[in-house]
Amino acid sequence: MKHTTVIKHLIFYLIILFSFKSYTQTKENDFWKDWEVMEGINKETVYLNFSEVKNNCIHKDLKDKMKKKNGTQFNLCGKAILLFKNTSKSDTLCYKHINDYKTSTMEDINEKVKEFRYRTYKKKPKSGHDKLYQAYNNNDIFETYIIEIISEEKFVLYPVIWRNQRIPE
C-alpha cells in the first residue's frame, strides 16, 4: 500500500513539475518575442514636413537649415536637429505625390518613443552585443526622412539621422 501512495505522489509531483515548466516556457517565449521585436527592431519610417515646421515656427531667429562639414543640418524649430549626410542621396519628386507620404509631428514621434519604451521596459538583452532598451535612440527606432517643399511642382525627400542622440556621426 505504501508503494502505491509513493507512486501516486511521484506522478502528482511530475505532473505539477511539467505543468510549471510548460507555463514558464510560455512566459519566456512571450518575453523573447517582445525582445525579438526590439532586437530586429523593425524601424518605423517617419516623415517630417520641414517646410511646415519652418513656416509655423515661433522662433524666427533660429537658423533652420545650415551647411555643415559632414552634411546639411535641419533645425525643427528647436524641437529636434536632424542631419542629411553628404554621403546620402536625396530624391526630388513631383508635388502630386506628396500625399503618398504621411507626415508625423514631433508630438507623434515623442508618443511613439514613449510607446517603445513602455513596450520594452526592463527587457534584457540576449547577449552582450545587444542594447538595453534605455540605449535605443531615435536613430535605432526610426528610419527618418525630411520633406522639403521647394516649389508648387516639386519636393525633396532627405534621409536624415537624429543629432544629439549620443551617437558618433
C-alpha positions in Angstrom: 0.0 0.0 0.0 2.9 2.3 0.7 4.3 1.7 -2.8 1.1 2.9 -4.5 0.9 6.0 -2.3 4.5 6.8 -3.2 3.9 6.3 -6.9 0.7 8.4 -6.8 2.7 11.2 -5.1 5.5 10.9 -7.6 3.1 11.1 -10.5 1.4 14.0 -8.9 4.7 15.9 -8.5 5.8 15.1 -12.0 2.5 16.5 -13.4 3.0 19.7 -11.4 6.6 19.9 -12.5 5.8 19.5 -16.2 2.8 21.9 -15.9 5.0 24.6 -14.3 7.8 24.0 -16.9 5.3 24.4 -19.7 3.9 27.6 -18.1 7.3 29.2 -17.6 8.4 28.3 -21.1 5.3 30.1 -22.5 6.1 33.2 -20.4 9.7 33.0 -21.5 8.7 32.8 -25.2 6.4 35.8 -24.7 9.4 37.7 -23.2 11.7 36.8 -26.1 9.0 37.5 -28.7 9.0 41.1 -27.3 12.7 41.2 -27.3 13.0 40.0 -30.9 10.9 42.9 -32.0 13.4 45.1 -30.3 16.5 43.2 -31.5 15.4 43.1 -35.1 13.9 46.5 -34.5 11.7 46.9 -37.4 12.3 50.6 -37.8 9.2 52.6 -38.4 9.6 55.0 -41.3 8.6 58.6 -40.3 8.4 61.7 -42.5 8.7 65.2 -41.1 7.5 68.1 -43.1 10.3 70.6 -42.8 8.5 73.3 -44.8 5.5 73.2 -42.5 7.6 73.3 -39.3 9.7 76.2 -40.7 6.5 78.2 -41.6 4.9 77.6 -38.2 8.0 78.2 -36.1 7.6 81.0 -33.5 11.4 81.3 -33.2 12.1 83.3 -36.3 15.7 84.0 -35.3 16.6 80.3 -35.4 18.7 79.1 -38.4 16.6 76.3 -39.8 18.9 74.8 -42.4 22.7 75.0 -42.3 25.5 73.5 -44.3 28.0 71.7 -42.1 31.2 69.9 -43.0 29.5 66.5 -42.8 26.1 67.4 -44.4 23.1 69.7 -44.1 21.6 70.2 -40.7 17.8 70.8 -40.3 16.6 72.5 -37.1 12.9 71.7 -36.4 12.1 74.9 -34.5 14.4 73.9 -31.6 12.5 70.6 -31.1 15.0 68.4 -33.0 18.0 68.7 -35.1 18.5 66.3 -38.0 21.4 65.7 -40.3 21.4 64.9 -44.0 24.8 63.4 -44.5 27.0 64.3 -47.5 27.2 60.6 -48.3 23.4 60.2 -48.5 21.2 60.7 -51.6 18.1 62.9 -51.7 15.2 62.4 -54.0 13.3 65.2 -55.8 9.7 64.2 -56.5 6.7 65.7 -58.3 4.4 67.5 -55.8 1.4 65.4 -56.9 3.0 62.5 -54.9 3.3 64.3 -51.6 0.1 62.7 -50.3 1.8 59.3 -50.6 3.9 60.3 -47.5 2.0 60.6 -44.2 3.9 63.2 -42.2 4.4 63.0 -38.4 4.7 65.8 -35.9 7.3 65.9 -33.1 4.5 65.1 -30.7 3.7 61.9 -32.8 7.4 61.0 -32.6 7.6 61.5 -28.9 4.5 59.4 -28.3 5.9 56.6 -30.4 9.2 56.7 -28.4 7.1 56.5 -25.2 5.2 53.5 -26.6 8.5 51.9 -27.5 10.0 52.5 -24.0 6.8 51.1 -22.4 6.8 48.0 -24.6 10.5 47.3 -24.0 10.7 48.3 -20.3 13.0 46.0 -18.3 13.7 43.7 -21.2 17.0 42.0 -21.1 19.4 41.6 -24.0 20.1 38.1 -25.4 23.8 38.7 -25.5 26.4 41.3 -24.5 26.2 42.8 -28.0 22.5 43.7 -27.7 21.5 47.0 -26.4 19.4 47.5 -23.3 16.1 49.3 -24.0 17.4 52.5 -22.5 20.3 52.6 -25.0 17.9 52.8 -28.0 17.6 56.3 -29.6 15.5 57.7 -32.4 18.0 56.5 -35.0 17.5 53.0 -33.8 13.8 53.2 -33.6 13.0 55.2 -36.8 14.0 55.5 -40.4 13.5 59.2 -40.7 13.0 61.4 -43.8 12.6 65.2 -44.1 10.2 66.5 -46.7 11.1 70.0 -48.0 8.7 71.6 -50.5 10.9 73.5 -53.0 8.1 74.7 -55.4 4.5 74.2 -56.3 5.6 71.4 -58.5 8.4 69.6 -56.5 9.5 68.5 -53.1 12.7 66.9 -51.9 12.9 63.8 -49.7 16.1 63.7 -47.5 17.1 60.6 -45.5 18.3 62.0 -42.2 19.7 61.0 -38.8 18.8 62.5 -35.5 21.5 64.6 -33.9 22.2 64.8 -30.2 21.4 61.2 -29.7 24.7 60.2 -28.2 25.9 58.6 -31.5 29.1 59.2 -33.5 28.5 60.9 -36.8 
